[in-house]
Amino acid sequence: MNKSTNSVNLDTALLNSKVYIVLLNYNGALDTIECLESLQKLNYPNYQVLVIDNSPTNASFETLLNWAILKQMKFNQTTESEFDLIAFQNQFIFVKAQQNNGFAAGNNIALNAILKVSGFDYYVWLLNNDTVVEKESLKNQISYLLKQQNERIGILGSKLIYYFEQDKIQAIGGKFNETFYISTHIGEQESIIKSKEEFPEIDYVIGASMIVRNQFLKEVGTLSEDFFLYYEELDWAKRAKKHNWNIDWCQDSIIFHKVGASIGSSYKSKQKSFFSEINIFQSRKIFVKKYYKLSSRFYLSSFLLILNRVRKGKLKLGLELLKITFGK
């Protein structure tokens, strides 16, 4: 089989590979709209967008619907209790969640609906609403997965680039230190021209952009709702490896990320919000307890992390983190 035949087969596979794109919106309608407008420019024909609105009121949801009406788009709107993906054929579907139960639970509203679809293979792309995608990003991800079919890639990430500083990488993935139970981003602040070969292998895919296939979902399952926010992608990676799935990232899938826009963190000051810090510590403790144990190393590393925050004048935060770390 020659190269031209291989190219034709790949193009055919791309056209036949449906992708469900899942966005979770929490009081971030303007960011979500910018993301949706970038998705409309994708040079990939076969996708359907599911927007799950986790906001406490209807205001953000109504803003999204009004935008869709203004754009004269064909779309469906529904509620979580009435959400039946098979019944909705439009390219954009807006779903109002009953309540905000966190990142994993919100995405699982879509994932559980998608899992009921049968009869063909598909992919699912979980994408943060505070991202803007480059038009080749999805096509390049599917092409990469099709070319690497023997590698059994379970979760594929993208090259995340700072939205407000587009010559620098935010992350290409993450590493988890099993000695001190600390996760770090790989590639942070590196030049965007740095090649994949120059980075170490990743332990997990950053949650802002994760693509999986239906077989992975069936074997590994949806995101764990043990976590309200953070560490759900590490948990997914841990479970993936137990089922012999690999973790990887596609350097030609370019995603611009506003970093923390939906949770109140500040990109400009590089500071995480109080809400964010609390959830990181809560989820970290859950993760360590689930896969390791709450040993002296965990408590020592936690104390040092808290001490670092107190030294920066965050006394109130430090006290709350102590309660989380040493409480039941």
C-alpha positions, 0 to 999 in steps of 0.5 A: 500500500503506497503513501497516497492510499494511506492518505486516502484511508486516513482522510476517510477515517477522519470524516467517519470519526465522530467527536463529541465536544463537551464544555462545562460552563459556570458563570462564564458565558462570555468565555464559553461563547469565545470558545464556541466561536473558535470551535465553529472554525474547526476544519473538522466536519464531524462533531457535536458540541454539548454545553453543560451549564453548572451556573447557580442561576439561569442568567449565564444559560440564557446568555448562551441561548441568546447568542445562539439565536442571534447567530441563527444557529440550529441548536437544542436546549434541555435540562439534565433530567430530560437530556437524551442525546440520541433525540437531539441531532443539532450540532450544538446542544445546551443542557442546564444542570440541576445543580453544581456538583463540581467539574467531574459531575458536570462533565459526567452529565455529558459522558453518561449521555454519550455512553448510551450512544451505540452502533459506531466508534466515536471520540469525546473531547473534554475542553475547558470553556476558557479556551480558544482552539486553533482550527487544526487542533481537533483534526490533528488530534484524531490524525495522531490517534489514528496513526498511533492505534497500536499504542493504545492511547487512552487520554490525549492532551494538547499543547496548552498555550497562555491566552494572554502570552501566546509565545509561552506554553502553559503546559503539555501535561503533568508529573506527579511526585510520588514521594511528596505527593505534589503535581507539577506542570511540564513545559510551563513558561517554555517557548512554544517552538520547543519540540515534543522530543525535548520534553519528558514523558507525562504522567497525566493530561491537563484537564483543560483539553482531554480527548478519549475514545468510546472504548476507553470510556467503556473500560475505564469509566467516567470521571470520578466524582470523589473530586469536586475540582482538581485531581480528577485528571490524575485519577483518570490517568491512574485508572487508565494505566490500571487498564493498560491504556497509555497517556500522551499529548499531541504537539500539533493540537494548539489550545490557548488557555486563559488559565483559571478564568472560571474559578476566580484565579488571576492569570496576571498575578499568577495567584490562585483564588482562595476557592481554588487553593481550598479545592486543591488541598481537599482533592489532593488529600482524597487522591493520596488517601485513595491511591497511597496512604496518609503517611508522615511524608504526606503531612510533612509535605502538606505542612511545608506547602501551607508554611509557604503560603503563610510566609506570603501573608495568607494566614487565613488560607493557611489556617483553612489548609491546616484544618483540611490536612489534619482534620478527618 
